[in-house]
Amino acid sequence: MLRHCQSLASLCRGRLCTARVPAGVTVQVRTLIQPSFDYRFISDNADQLHENALARNVRDSHPHRVAKLYDEYRSLLTSINESRSSLNSISKELGELASRKRPTQNNDPASGLDKIGKEKAMDNLRDNARIIKATVQGYEARLSTVESHLRYEAAKIPNLTHPDTPVGDETQARTVRIHGSLHEVGKVPSDGVNASDLSDQGFKDHYDLALNLGIIDMEAGAQVAGSRFHYWRGAGALLELALVQYAMTRAVSAGFTPHITPDVARSSVVDACGFRPRSSAEEARLHTEMGGSDALAGSQAQGESSQIYRVTPVAEESRLEEGAAAADPLCLVGTAEIPLVAMKQQQILDKGVLPMSLAGLSHCFRAEAGARGRDTRGIYRLHQFTKVELVILSRPECSDQELTRLLDFQTQLYADLGLTFRVLQMPTHELGASAYQKFDIEAWMPGRKAWGEISSASNCTDYQSRRLGIRARLPVSHKGGVGQAPQFVHTLNATAVAVPRLVVAILESFQRPNGHVVVPEVLRPWMMGIHVLAPDSLHK
């Protein structure tokens, strides 16, 4: 049944449609969204795009292959159109022949062809039409294959890169500014805040502090869900809720519309937003199906692991044949960016709604494959956590200033928490597929004796909107003056609060010599009167 439903996908083209399966059961079939790649731009700028991909350490991007496929695509379209024009001419000739009056008995040439000659001419035309139709079918079959390969290859090309972006790996990140001075302090402040009055006590790690305070339970999380899952307990649960309320309140005040998003999204949506929903083996299999070499497929199979969790309902699993997979399975989202951006998929927005500023609360799920060492201690790197994410849909010419707006919001948010942090302009290797420009914010975590990432902000330009079909009616100039036409919007995203990372920074930054932790003043309205975290600050 599943195979039959999938075969109907081509009839529906990017929407839900209803189909009748052999067993008489009515089902809905949702086809994948077809991205709108600018193949002409890729062809005209293949050299630049190739160099851009190499600078971003993307090795499976082949813009020159796209250019070659696009030439074949256009040639096939031309051949199809010429063949259809020939068929139209034949149809017209057949109609003219059929409408000629009957020849006279003496077969006077002036009265037209004789009966035998007319039938022979019509038969010849029909034979030619059959040959041309078969040729067109061959062209169309090849066109479908070429179009699939075009989309596959174009999808692997990363976004362009802002000219100010440093080139290289994470060691090339450029420090934009540092706020605060705790990174210059070697001992715990006596009151947990005032760096001018230091004790002789060294800073403790967040996990030791949290265990002493009784605010997290990693053992129970591991027993119930596996390693790197956790429970918040007592004042720890209040602290998470306080951080969420703090971020949402500030976001709404700054013009963002609050949302609580789904924690799952379709695989096609996750992919369109620039995340990898497939395993390395699946990537390699898809590469082979698209005509790639076995050697490259093997290297992809050994490549970076996906951080995405896939979800299959048990009832659906039981209906699948062994080894089969759903066409577009659900995935747990790694960030609310995915459902926030995708909620506007396949829409043409009015220019008056831009910039559209959205704030989303969700749980986030990340496999964190390959993570090891001290990053896995405590709650610094978890499989599940709560996050408030900001997303902006912008006019193309305004996205740079919207990124500045996001950064200003973030830095004020963390400054008011009292944290010491630095803003980094991230280099090309750290941009991912979708980001045109990206900034990370790292808080000083004195217990870890290191800077730790607490948020990022990215301008993705039209990378996501082209893949999700998000446009807006915007002014365009033409020979007749100025009009309006649908254009792809730019999408931006930024973390407001990733709860565990901020809790790490708060615990380590505001600890007292006795192991208690001062609650930042801006969070106290939601802490039920708790100003200092202590083992007895809330009943267990």
Secondary structure, DSSP 8 states (H G I E B T S, - for coil): -HHHHHHTGGGTSSSEEEEE-TTS-EEEEE--------HHHHHHTHHHHHHHHHHTT--S--HHHHHHHHHHHHHHHHHHHHHHHHHHHHHHHHHHHHHS----TT--GGG---HHHHHHHHHHHHHHHHHHHHHHHHHHHHHHHHHHHHHHHHHTS-----TTS--SSGGG-EEEEEE-SGGG--S-BTTSS-TTSB-S-----HHHHHHHHT-EEHHHHHHHH-TT--EE-THHHHHHHHHHHHHHHHHHHTT-EEEE--SEEEHHHHHHTT---S-HHHHHHHHHHTT--HHHHHHHHTS-----EEE--HHHHHHS-TT---SS-EEE-SSTHHHHHHTTTTEEE-GGG-SEEEEEEEEEE---TT--GGGGSTTSS-SEEEEEEEEEEE-GGGHHHHHHHHHHHHHHHHHHHT--EEEEE--GGGSTTT-SEEEEEEEEETTTTEEEEEEEEEE-TTHHHHHHTEEEEEEEEETTEEEEEEEE-EEEEEEEEEHHHHHHHHHHHSB-TTS-EE--GGGGGGTTT--EE-TTSS--
